[in-house]
């Protein structure tokens, strides 16, 4: 099993070189980046050139990327622009970075009255059959493009997307019908959804489609009627999720044999990255996964 560092441990303008150094100084097997660079210190081309050089210098490191095409609710122009970008990026990532999997999103499904918030008022809860149909068609094209490059696509289980919980993920993947399309299992995301998905839901309904995973943790979650969940993302060892149990279940199911540790939180992400990989390596040793 390979353990990657998600870029959100230490993401921001001027931080790319430090992230690359961090992944090298700690026992991470690679890094998950975003396909699109979001900061002003580098152009998209400079960003891709730097990562291609990094891969050339460190061929042992896995580079994974996340990308989005807003098939569900995007305009025709938005869908075309992001589709064309992703298709070109898939070619580049496979050829220059040896990328094996793309963490993929199909665009948010958000109630305009409530906005980005309570899961039961967004995502699959408000999706139409047409949303599923159009998204499955688009996903099939992207999965085929990934397959041509020897890659897989993994839909991240994430609140406010069509692929938020176990049942809608299964429905979307069945409609898509392409073997290169699966899920990125993120139990923390699903646990923060008011309608919930327990680990056994995913493992019983999607065990054949778990291609990749994200591990993170949280605490102090309280659901409120109007403002949604209140929680704090924390280090892997400190939250309410039993990371050991999740890892033990995932071990034989990850199609790529890869997962990424995440820390989308404020504060010292460098320290969190150090602590999380130590904890993770200890768990892997205990479970015989090294």
Backbone bond lengths (Angstrom), bond angles and torsions (degrees), N, CA, C in turn:
res aa  C-N    CA-C-N  psi(-1)  N-CA   C-N-CA  omega(-1)  CA-C   N-CA-C  phi
1 X - - - 1.456 - - 1.528 109.27 -
2 X 1.337 115.41 134.65 1.458 120.82 178.81 1.531 110.12 -107.42
3 X 1.345 114.93 139.37 1.462 121.57 -176.79 1.522 108.92 -115.94
4 X 1.331 115.51 121.98 1.461 121.87 -177.85 1.522 110.82 -105.27
5 X 1.308 115.45 155.65 1.458 124.00 174.04 1.519 108.56 -94.66
6 X 1.334 117.65 120.97 1.460 119.61 174.88 1.522 108.84 -76.40
7 X 1.325 116.42 139.10 1.458 120.75 -175.50 1.522 112.67 -60.95
8 X 1.345 117.91 -20.46 1.458 117.42 -176.44 1.533 114.19 -73.93
9 X 1.335 118.43 0.04 1.455 118.85 169.19 1.532 110.69 -63.32
10 X 1.334 116.04 -36.41 1.465 119.60 -175.14 1.529 109.42 -152.33
11 X 1.323 114.34 66.98 1.462 121.03 -173.40 1.522 110.24 -105.71
12 X 1.318 116.29 139.66 1.452 119.30 177.03 1.514 111.61 158.66
13 X 1.295 115.44 174.77 1.459 120.82 -179.46 1.521 110.13 -62.13
14 X 1.318 115.27 130.67 1.454 120.88 178.16 1.517 115.41 78.42
15 X 1.335 118.29 7.43 1.459 120.95 -174.39 1.527 114.29 -104.97
16 X 1.312 118.14 -1.97 1.458 119.69 -174.63 1.528 112.06 -59.00
17 X 1.329 117.33 -46.63 1.460 119.95 -177.43 1.524 111.21 -63.19
18 X 1.332 116.58 -35.30 1.454 119.60 179.70 1.527 111.45 -69.70
19 X 1.339 116.81 -35.70 1.463 120.04 176.33 1.529 110.56 -64.55
20 X 1.310 116.45 -43.16 1.459 120.09 178.41 1.524 110.73 -62.01
21 X 1.331 116.35 -41.77 1.462 120.85 178.53 1.525 110.80 -66.54
22 X 1.330 116.34 -39.80 1.460 121.39 -179.25 1.530 111.16 -61.15
23 X 1.326 115.94 -45.50 1.462 120.06 -179.58 1.517 111.76 -65.34
24 X 1.323 116.45 -25.62 1.454 119.98 179.20 1.513 113.65 -84.02
25 X 1.329 116.96 -31.44 1.461 120.48 -176.59 1.520 112.75 -84.04
26 X 1.327 116.97 -18.01 1.460 122.15 178.54 1.525 109.09 -110.34
27 X 1.335 118.55 159.90 1.472 120.08 -176.31 1.529 113.99 -77.92
28 X 1.333 115.86 56.06 1.461 121.81 171.32 1.524 108.50 -94.88
29 X 1.327 115.90 148.55 1.463 120.89 -178.63 1.519 113.03 -93.93
30 X 1.320 117.25 -0.04 1.454 120.85 -179.92 1.515 110.39 166.26
31 X 1.332 115.59 -166.49 1.470 121.86 -174.95 1.520 109.10 -140.70
32 X 1.335 116.13 142.74 1.461 120.52 167.58 1.519 108.84 -101.90
33 X 1.327 115.59 121.48 1.462 123.21 177.20 1.525 109.70 -110.33
34 X 1.319 115.38 172.54 1.459 121.50 171.18 1.521 108.43 -93.09
35 X 1.316 116.40 144.53 1.465 119.15 179.13 1.523 110.88 -62.31
36 X 1.332 116.99 -42.14 1.456 121.19 -179.88 1.519 110.62 -96.38
37 X 1.323 115.95 130.05 1.457 120.78 176.54 1.519 108.75 -81.95
38 X 1.337 116.87 132.28 1.463 121.06 -168.05 1.525 114.17 -108.34
39 X 1.338 117.97 6.45 1.456 119.64 -172.54 1.525 110.90 -120.95
40 X 1.335 115.73 165.32 1.456 120.23 -168.83 1.505 116.84 -89.35
41 X 1.331 118.16 -3.71 1.463 118.84 -175.31 1.522 112.98 -83.54
42 X 1.337 117.29 -16.51 1.461 121.13 179.45 1.519 109.63 -135.11
43 X 1.319 116.21 146.14 1.461 119.84 169.11 1.529 108.40 -78.57
44 X 1.308 116.54 166.61 1.458 119.99 177.36 1.527 110.77 -58.95
45 X 1.332 116.91 -40.90 1.461 120.18 -179.37 1.522 111.36 -66.43
46 X 1.326 117.35 -41.74 1.465 120.39 177.80 1.524 111.11 -62.07
47 X 1.316 115.65 -40.61 1.463 122.04 177.95 1.524 110.51 -60.14
48 X 1.318 117.36 -49.69 1.456 120.47 -178.73 1.525 111.37 -66.87
49 X 1.316 116.90 -37.98 1.464 119.90 178.24 1.524 110.81 -62.70
50 X 1.321 116.66 -40.78 1.476 119.86 -178.92 1.522 110.52 -65.56
51 X 1.331 117.59 -41.21 1.458 119.99 -179.33 1.525 111.75 -70.04
52 X 1.329 116.57 -34.46 1.469 119.53 176.28 1.532 110.34 -64.27
53 X 1.340 116.92 -39.61 1.468 119.96 177.25 1.527 110.96 -65.66
54 X 1.317 115.35 -39.90 1.463 119.57 178.92 1.528 110.65 -60.70
55 X 1.312 116.45 -44.65 1.465 120.00 179.23 1.524 111.07 -64.19
56 X 1.299 116.53 -38.65 1.461 120.26 178.67 1.524 110.58 -63.09
57 X 1.338 115.90 -39.37 1.463 120.59 -179.25 1.523 112.67 -79.48
58 X 1.350 116.28 -23.32 1.469 120.99 -177.35 1.532 109.53 -132.26
59 X 1.308 117.12 68.56 1.477 119.75 -175.31 1.520 113.41 -62.52
60 X 1.325 117.57 -18.80 1.464 120.61 -179.77 1.527 112.94 -76.72
61 X 1.333 118.05 -14.91 1.457 121.84 -176.88 1.536 110.61 -86.72
62 X 1.327 115.77 133.73 1.467 121.28 176.08 1.532 109.48 -84.09
63 X 1.325 116.77 132.77 1.462 121.61 174.38 1.522 108.56 -115.75
64 X 1.310 114.98 121.22 1.465 123.27 178.65 1.519 107.12 -117.05
65 X 1.337 116.54 151.10 1.464 120.58 -179.48 1.521 110.29 -132.71
66 X 1.330 115.12 153.54 1.465 120.05 173.75 1.522 109.00 -111.38
67 X 1.327 115.80 143.48 1.455 121.43 -179.90 1.512 110.88 -145.62
68 X 1.332 115.58 162.55 1.464 121.44 -176.57 1.521 110.75 -137.97
69 X 1.321 116.30 137.95 1.458 122.43 165.64 1.533 106.13 -128.37
70 X 1.336 118.97 120.67 1.475 121.17 -172.77 1.523 113.45 -79.64
71 X 1.321 116.30 60.42 1.463 120.72 -177.81 1.531 112.29 -59.73
72 X 1.320 116.73 -33.35 1.454 119.52 -170.20 1.519 113.32 -69.90
73 X 1.335 117.05 -49.88 1.460 119.51 -174.69 1.523 113.24 -132.68
74 X 1.331 118.36 8.68 1.453 120.55 -179.52 1.518 112.54 -74.52
75 X 1.337 116.25 157.28 1.462 120.49 173.38 1.520 109.14 -73.61
76 X 1.316 116.38 166.84 1.466 120.25 -179.62 1.527 110.79 -59.47
77 X 1.346 116.63 -40.58 1.466 120.41 -179.94 1.527 111.26 -67.93
78 X 1.328 116.60 -40.44 1.466 120.23 178.96 1.521 110.92 -64.60
79 X 1.300 116.46 -43.61 1.464 120.07 -179.77 1.521 110.75 -63.37
80 X 1.328 116.60 -44.53 1.463 120.07 -178.75 1.526 111.23 -63.16
81 X 1.329 116.46 -44.26 1.463 120.03 -178.08 1.525 110.98 -62.31
82 X 1.321 117.41 -46.62 1.463 120.19 -177.61 1.527 111.18 -73.69
83 X 1.313 116.68 -34.85 1.463 120.42 176.63 1.524 109.90 -61.26
84 X 1.343 116.39 -49.16 1.460 120.21 -178.36 1.523 111.16 -62.99
85 X 1.343 116.30 -40.22 1.463 119.56 177.90 1.527 110.52 -61.28
86 X 1.332 116.60 -47.91 1.464 120.11 -176.90 1.523 111.94 -65.35
87 X 1.303 117.49 -40.34 1.464 119.80 179.39 1.523 110.87 -60.68
88 X 1.331 116.19 -43.87 1.462 119.70 177.49 1.525 111.06 -67.76
89 X 1.321 115.98 -38.08 1.469 119.87 -178.86 1.524 110.98 -67.27
90 X 1.317 117.76 -38.06 1.464 120.22 177.53 1.533 110.26 -56.99
91 X 1.320 115.93 -46.22 1.465 120.28 179.19 1.529 110.61 -59.34
92 X 1.334 115.23 -46.21 1.471 120.27 -178.93 1.527 111.29 -64.04
93 X 1.332 117.56 -47.44 1.463 121.64 -175.98 1.523 111.36 -61.90
94 X 1.321 116.67 -43.04 1.465 120.04 179.37 1.518 111.01 -66.29
95 X 1.328 116.23 -43.93 1.462 120.40 -175.11 1.510 114.23 -75.51
96 X 1.329 117.70 -32.62 1.465 121.07 -173.55 1.524 114.14 -106.94
97 X 1.315 116.98 -21.84 1.470 119.77 -175.56 1.520 113.52 -123.68
98 X 1.323 117.04 -1.55 1.456 119.43 -179.26 1.515 113.63 61.28
99 X 1.318 116.59 28.64 1.464 121.37 -175.54 1.513 111.21 -63.49
100 X 1.329 115.92 133.79 1.465 121.25 -177.18 1.532 112.48 -103.13
101 X 1.336 116.87 -21.87 1.464 119.14 -177.51 1.516 110.44 -149.92
102 X 1.327 115.60 145.30 1.462 123.57 175.52 1.516 108.14 -112.35
103 X 1.330 116.47 126.63 1.458 121.94 172.30 1.527 106.91 -79.97
104 X 1.329 117.35 114.87 1.467 119.87 -164.91 1.528 112.39 -118.69
105 X 1.343 114.60 144.74 1.457 123.27 175.41 1.524 108.99 -125.31
106 X 1.333 116.43 147.19 1.469 119.94 -178.94 1.524 112.43 -108.31
107 X 1.306 117.41 16.38 1.461 121.58 177.33 1.518 111.92 96.33
108 X 1.349 117.14 143.28 1.466 120.57 -178.02 1.520 113.15 -70.48
109 X 1.331 115.13 152.44 1.461 123.18 173.79 1.529 105.96 -121.30
110 X 1.329 115.47 99.46 1.459 120.58 -169.61 1.521 110.80 -124.20
111 X 1.312 115.99 131.84 1.461 123.09 175.18 1.526 108.91 -69.38
112 X 1.312 116.86 120.95 1.461 120.79 -176.38 1.524 112.70 -64.43
113 X 1.314 117.66 -22.21 1.471 120.74 -179.48 1.525 111.94 -80.84
114 X 1.318 117.18 -35.20 1.464 120.16 -177.25 1.511 112.88 -100.14
115 X 1.341 117.91 -23.70 1.452 121.23 -178.41 1.520 112.43 73.59
116 X 1.330 114.90 -170.75 1.459 121.52 -177.29 1.513 108.65 -70.30
117 X 1.321 116.98 106.46 1.447 118.69 -176.07 1.499 112.54 -170.63
118 X 1.332 117.91 -122.49 1.471 120.92 -172.56 1.524 113.19 -54.25
119 X 1.325 115.52 127.37 1.459 120.76 -175.69 1.503 114.05 -61.25
120 X 1.340 117.48 -33.29 1.457 118.93 -176.66 1.516 112.09 -73.89
121 X 1.335 117.84 -6.39 1.458 121.30 176.68 1.524 112.14 -110.12
122 X 1.311 117.03 7.48 1.458 122.62 -178.10 1.528 110.19 -141.85
123 X 1.314 115.72 179.79 1.456 120.62 175.23 1.512 113.10 63.61
124 X 1.318 116.51 -140.10 1.459 120.88 -175.03 1.531 112.04 -63.63
125 X 1.334 117.17 -22.71 1.467 120.42 -178.70 1.521 112.47 -63.94
126 X 1.334 117.38 -26.80 1.466 120.41 -178.97 1.527 111.99 -116.34
127 X 1.322 117.52 6.80 1.463 120.47 -177.88 1.526 111.00 -72.71
128 X 1.321 115.67 147.29 1.458 122.08 176.82 1.525 109.82 -98.42
129 X 1.310 115.86 167.49 1.461 119.83 175.36 1.524 110.69 -61.96
130 X 1.330 116.62 -32.72 1.460 119.97 177.74 1.524 110.75 -67.78
131 X 1.343 117.50 -35.94 1.466 120.34 174.74 1.520 110.38 -58.19
132 X 1.318 116.51 -46.24 1.464 120.29 179.73 1.523 111.32 -64.47
133 X 1.328 116.67 -43.48 1.458 120.00 -177.35 1.525 111.34 -63.07
134 X 1.346 116.31 -51.65 1.461 119.84 -177.28 1.533 111.51 -65.05
135 X 1.316 116.01 -38.46 1.455 119.22 179.43 1.522 111.16 -67.14
136 X 1.321 117.35 -40.74 1.463 120.54 178.84 1.524 111.29 -62.70
137 X 1.321 116.48 -39.48 1.468 120.10 178.30 1.532 110.67 -63.70
138 X 1.317 116.36 -46.23 1.459 119.84 179.00 1.515 112.01 -65.72
139 X 1.320 116.47 -41.07 1.459 120.57 179.37 1.519 111.09 -62.80
140 X 1.312 116.43 -37.72 1.469 119.77 178.87 1.525 111.13 -60.99
141 X 1.323 116.97 -42.62 1.467 120.20 178.17 1.526 110.86 -62.91
142 X 1.326 117.38 -43.21 1.461 120.46 -178.55 1.525 110.97 -68.86
143 X 1.323 116.90 -37.09 1.457 120.15 178.02 1.525 110.97 -65.21
144 X 1.320 116.41 -38.10 1.455 120.43 177.65 1.528 110.33 -64.68
145 X 1.329 116.67 -41.29 1.467 120.84 178.13 1.527 110.63 -64.49
146 X 1.322 116.64 -40.72 1.462 119.99 176.86 1.523 110.53 -63.14
147 X 1.325 116.28 -44.82 1.468 120.71 -178.57 1.523 111.54 -60.82
148 X 1.321 116.79 -37.93 1.475 119.88 178.42 1.523 111.22 -61.19
149 X 1.327 115.86 -26.06 1.463 121.19 179.34 1.529 112.50 -98.19
150 X 1.329 116.40 10.85 1.448 119.80 179.70 1.519 113.96 72.15
151 X 1.347 116.34 24.61 1.457 120.96 -176.90 1.528 110.66 -116.08
152 X 1.330 114.91 166.20 1.454 123.32 172.92 1.522 109.25 -115.82
153 X 1.339 115.92 157.66 1.461 121.98 172.77 1.525 108.38 -111.06
154 X 1.340 116.36 137.26 1.462 120.49 178.38 1.521 108.78 -126.53
155 X 1.335 117.01 114.32 1.457 121.85 177.58 1.523 109.08 -74.34
156 X 1.323 116.83 120.04 1.459 118.45 -179.96 1.520 110.58 -72.94
157 X 1.327 116.54 128.09 1.461 120.62 175.11 1.523 107.41 -71.15
158 X 1.347 115.92 110.12 1.466 120.39 -167.86 1.513 110.14 -148.61
159 X 1.330 117.02 133.14 1.461 122.03 177.58 1.523 110.91 -54.37
160 X 1.342 115.09 143.99 1.463 123.31 175.04 1.529 113.93 74.33
161 X 1.322 115.96 15.33 1.467 121.58 171.14 1.523 108.08 -120.48
162 X 1.302 115.35 162.43 1.468 119.93 177.67 1.528 110.71 -59.38
163 X 1.305 116.09 -34.37 1.465 123.17 -178.85 1.536 109.60 -97.09
164 X 1.346 115.09 65.78 1.461 119.30 -177.23 1.526 113.70 -102.46
165 X 1.319 118.24 -34.59 1.457 122.97 -175.02 1.532 110.37 -129.89
166 X 1.313 115.53 174.33 1.466 120.25 -172.09 1.524 113.19 -59.92
167 X 1.327 117.87 -51.76 1.464 120.39 -174.85 1.525 113.69 -64.10
168 X 1.343 119.68 -47.17 1.469 118.01 177.82 1.526 113.39 -65.63
169 X 1.326 117.08 -31.35 1.473 118.85 174.94 1.525 110.41 -62.44
170 X 1.331 116.38 -46.46 1.454 120.41 179.13 1.517 111.21 -61.03
171 X 1.324 116.23 -43.21 1.458 120.43 -179.43 1.526 110.97 -62.46
172 X 1.325 116.87 -46.26 1.462 121.05 -178.13 1.520 110.89 -64.74
173 X 1.323 117.31 -44.16 1.460 120.09 -179.18 1.523 111.73 -66.93
174 X 1.330 117.72 -36.58 1.462 120.55 177.26 1.524 111.18 -66.74
175 X 1.332 116.15 -39.69 1.460 119.84 177.04 1.524 111.03 -66.14
176 X 1.320 116.29 -38.89 1.469 120.70 178.36 1.521 110.17 -65.35
177 X 1.304 116.46 -49.22 1.456 121.02 174.29 1.514 116.05 69.01
178 X 1.349 117.51 23.47 1.465 119.16 179.81 1.526 109.47 -111.51
179 X 1.317 118.17 131.47 1.470 120.18 -176.20 1.520 114.16 -65.04
180 X 1.329 118.23 -19.28 1.467 119.99 -179.71 1.521 112.53 -80.32
181 X 1.330 118.16 -8.63 1.466 121.86 -178.60 1.516 110.53 -100.23
182 X 1.336 116.17 125.26 1.456 122.33 176.91 1.507 109.63 -143.71
183 X 1.336 116.86 -152.98 1.460 119.50 -179.79 1.522 111.70 -122.39
184 X 1.318 113.38 156.14 1.454 123.56 164.92 1.523 105.74 -101.02
185 X 1.308 116.11 105.33 1.469 122.34 -175.18 1.525 109.79 -72.72
186 X 1.342 116.86 116.05 1.463 121.92 176.77 1.522 108.08 -128.23
187 X 1.334 116.35 94.02 1.452 120.72 -176.24 1.528 112.15 -66.02
188 X 1.316 117.62 -32.75 1.460 119.96 179.15 1.520 110.31 -61.71
189 X 1.324 117.63 -46.48 1.461 120.56 178.00 1.520 111.46 -57.42
190 X 1.317 116.61 -45.31 1.464 120.29 -177.33 1.527 111.70 -69.73
191 X 1.315 116.84 -32.77 1.456 120.17 179.71 1.524 111.71 -70.35
192 X 1.319 116.64 -23.45 1.464 120.98 178.88 1.526 112.28 -86.64
193 X 1.303 116.81 1.11 1.459 122.29 177.06 1.523 108.46 -89.90
194 X 1.348 116.69 131.37 1.462 119.74 -175.18 1.524 113.25 -60.81
195 X 1.323 117.43 -30.40 1.460 120.03 179.25 1.524 111.36 -83.90
196 X 1.311 115.59 -17.07 1.450 121.97 168.58 1.510 116.78 68.50
197 X 1.302 115.33 155.53 1.453 123.78 166.65 1.511 106.15 -146.51
198 X 1.309 116.82 111.84 1.450 120.63 177.92 1.532 109.14 -73.85
199 X 1.343 117.00 155.99 1.470 118.73 179.88 1.527 113.03 -51.66
200 X 1.333 116.23 -39.80 1.469 117.86 -177.84 1.527 112.64 -64.88
201 X 1.362 117.05 -26.02 1.461 119.83 176.58 1.529 111.22 -61.35
202 X 1.317 114.87 -49.48 1.464 120.06 -178.75 1.528 110.68 -67.69
203 X 1.321 116.48 -45.90 1.457 118.65 -175.46 1.525 112.50 -67.10
204 X 1.326 117.30 -28.25 1.458 119.07 178.95 1.526 112.50 -83.88
205 X 1.341 116.21 -31.79 1.463 120.03 -174.17 1.521 114.55 -99.32
206 X 1.326 117.60 -20.75 1.461 119.85 -173.17 1.527 113.26 -135.14
207 X 1.315 117.60 20.85 1.463 119.06 -175.73 1.529 112.57 -60.10
208 X 1.333 117.22 -26.42 1.459 120.89 179.43 1.513 113.15 -82.34
209 X 1.342 117.11 -5.08 1.460 120.92 -174.13 1.526 113.24 -123.66
210 X 1.320 117.66 16.61 1.467 120.25 178.88 1.525 108.16 -88.35
211 X 1.319 115.77 100.07 1.461 121.40 -174.64 1.527 112.96 -94.81
212 X 1.335 117.21 -24.00 1.464 122.84 -170.62 1.517 106.19 -160.02
213 X 1.324 118.44 167.37 1.468 119.97 179.72 1.520 110.65 -151.10
214 X 1.329 114.86 153.36 1.453 123.47 168.49 1.519 108.09 -115.27
215 X 1.315 116.75 136.90 1.453 121.92 174.47 1.524 109.48 -119.16
216 X 1.316 116.45 123.03 1.456 123.57 170.50 1.518 107.03 -150.46
217 X 1.338 118.10 177.01 1.449 120.28 -176.01 1.523 110.40 -145.14
218 X 1.327 116.97 166.43 1.465 122.09 -177.37 1.526 109.50 -149.87
219 X 1.340 114.35 164.80 1.460 119.59 172.13 1.527 109.37 -148.77
220 X 1.318 116.33 174.97 1.472 124.43 178.73 1.517 112.33 57.54
221 X 1.332 116.70 47.83 1.456 119.76 178.78 1.524 109.72 -91.18
222 X 1.319 116.13 126.43 1.454 122.32 174.81 1.515 107.39 -133.91
223 X 1.317 117.78 125.47 1.455 120.28 177.88 1.524 109.81 -85.69
224 X 1.312 114.99 134.50 1.447 121.58 178.98 1.519 108.56 -121.52
225 X 1.307 117.13 151.72 1.463 121.12 -173.37 1.516 113.58 -66.22
226 X 1.321 117.31 -32.32 1.458 118.84 -172.46 1.515 114.36 -110.52
227 X 1.303 117.76 -33.39 1.464 119.46 -172.22 1.512 113.99 -104.31
228 X 1.315 117.15 -1.28 1.454 118.97 176.47 1.515 112.66 83.95
229 X 1.341 117.56 -164.29 1.458 121.25 -174.24 1.519 112.48 -73.58
230 X 1.321 115.90 142.41 1.460 121.95 172.40 1.521 106.65 -112.92
231 X 1.312 116.97 123.06 1.456 119.90 -175.99 1.513 109.07 -157.39
232 X 1.301 115.83 165.72 1.458 122.45 176.26 1.519 108.05 -129.56
233 X 1.319 116.70 125.49 1.457 120.85 174.09 1.524 108.24 -70.88
234 X 1.318 116.61 139.19 1.454 120.48 -176.96 1.525 109.85 -138.95
235 X 1.307 116.11 -179.31 1.452 120.24 178.58 1.530 110.41 -67.39
236 X 1.305 116.40 157.47 1.468 121.78 -172.56 1.527 113.33 -54.68
237 X 1.308 116.67 -38.26 1.461 120.04 -173.47 1.518 113.66 -81.45
238 X 1.341 117.79 -8.25 1.464 120.20 -166.57 1.523 115.51 -104.69
239 X 1.322 119.43 -10.93 1.457 120.92 -170.44 1.510 114.59 -97.03
240 X 1.334 114.87 -166.96 1.462 121.16 -174.80 1.526 112.57 -85.31
241 X 1.326 117.70 -18.58 1.461 119.68 179.53 1.520 110.82 -79.37
242 X 1.315 115.58 139.80 1.463 121.81 178.49 1.522 108.58 -86.48
243 X 1.316 115.78 89.35 1.462 121.05 -176.27 1.522 111.37 -60.96
244 X 1.320 117.58 -36.69 1.469 120.76 179.33 1.531 110.65 -59.63
245 X 1.319 116.70 -47.00 1.463 120.79 -179.13 1.524 111.24 -64.96
246 X 1.340 117.03 -42.33 1.458 121.09 178.91 1.525 110.65 -62.27
247 X 1.319 116.13 -45.50 1.463 120.60 -179.60 1.521 111.26 -62.78
248 X 1.314 116.43 -41.82 1.463 120.14 -179.66 1.527 111.02 -61.65
249 X 1.337 117.11 -38.81 1.464 120.45 178.70 1.522 111.78 -71.75
250 X 1.320 116.04 -36.60 1.460 120.05 -177.39 1.524 113.03 -70.66
251 X 1.317 116.40 -27.06 1.460 121.46 -166.99 1.521 114.17 -49.44
252 X 1.308 117.95 -44.16 1.452 119.66 -176.82 1.511 114.89 -94.04
253 X 1.351 116.63 4.87 1.461 119.81 -172.79 1.529 114.22 -112.14
254 X 1.323 117.69 -22.46 1.467 120.67 -176.02 1.529 110.41 -66.16
255 X 1.311 115.70 112.43 1.469 119.20 -175.22 1.522 111.92 -64.83
256 X 1.336 117.10 -35.94 1.459 120.18 179.01 1.520 112.42 -87.39
257 X 1.334 116.73 -13.00 1.459 119.29 -174.10 1.508 112.88 70.93
258 X 1.341 117.25 16.61 1.459 121.18 -176.90 1.523 110.87 -124.77
259 X 1.342 114.72 148.04 1.456 121.89 169.72 1.515 108.18 -145.82
260 X 1.328 115.74 163.27 1.457 120.87 179.19 1.516 110.04 -122.95
261 X 1.327 116.23 139.27 1.457 121.69 171.08 1.525 107.87 -86.88
262 X 1.341 115.36 140.86 1.468 121.45 -174.87 1.519 110.80 -124.70
263 X 1.333 115.06 152.65 1.463 120.45 174.19 1.530 109.32 -151.19
264 X 1.342 117.88 70.33 1.470 120.85 180.00 1.522 110.82 -80.20
265 X 1.327 116.26 65.21 1.458 121.21 -173.72 1.522 110.06 -140.36
266 X 1.320 114.81 161.46 1.456 120.11 175.72 1.526 110.03 -76.84
267 X 1.320 114.69 167.79 1.459 118.78 177.17 1.510 112.01 101.87
268 X 1.306 115.67 -162.29 1.459 122.64 -173.41 1.528 110.29 -82.93
269 X 1.317 115.78 91.45 1.453 120.71 -179.74 1.513 112.94 -69.57
270 X 1.318 117.25 -27.42 1.463 120.25 178.87 1.531 110.10 -65.39
271 X 1.323 116.32 -44.10 1.463 120.02 176.59 1.529 110.65 -63.52
272 X 1.334 116.49 -42.85 1.462 120.47 178.70 1.526 110.91 -60.25
273 X 1.329 116.90 -41.10 1.470 120.78 179.10 1.525 111.00 -62.05
274 X 1.322 116.36 -39.20 1.465 120.68 178.46 1.531 111.20 -66.21
275 X 1.323 115.98 -46.76 1.456 119.94 -177.49 1.532 111.96 -68.20
276 X 1.321 116.69 -40.40 1.466 120.27 -176.12 1.523 112.15 -66.71
277 X 1.340 117.31 -40.68 1.464 117.46 -178.15 1.532 110.62 -71.64
278 X 1.326 117.28 -31.69 1.464 119.31 175.83 1.530 110.86 -65.08
279 X 1.314 115.87 -45.35 1.462 120.76 177.74 1.525 110.47 -62.39
280 X 1.336 116.27 -43.20 1.452 120.92 -178.16 1.531 111.19 -64.08
281 X 1.309 116.64 -44.20 1.468 119.78 179.65 1.528 110.96 -64.93
282 X 1.326 116.84 -33.93 1.463 120.08 176.50 1.526 110.41 -65.20
283 X 1.341 116.52 -44.78 1.461 120.22 177.41 1.521 111.18 -60.80
284 X 1.306 116.36 -43.77 1.467 120.09 -179.19 1.531 111.15 -62.94
285 X 1.320 116.02 -38.27 1.462 119.52 177.45 1.529 110.43 -65.50
286 X 1.334 116.29 -44.49 1.467 120.39 179.73 1.522 112.14 -60.70
287 X 1.356 115.05 -36.90 1.460 120.45 -175.62 1.533 112.94 -92.50
288 X 1.318 116.50 1.60 1.467 120.39 179.75 1.502 113.87 69.51
289 X 1.339 116.89 36.12 1.465 121.49 -175.39 1.517 113.26 -106.11
290 X 1.306 119.01 2.82 1.467 120.70 -179.63 1.525 110.71 -74.34
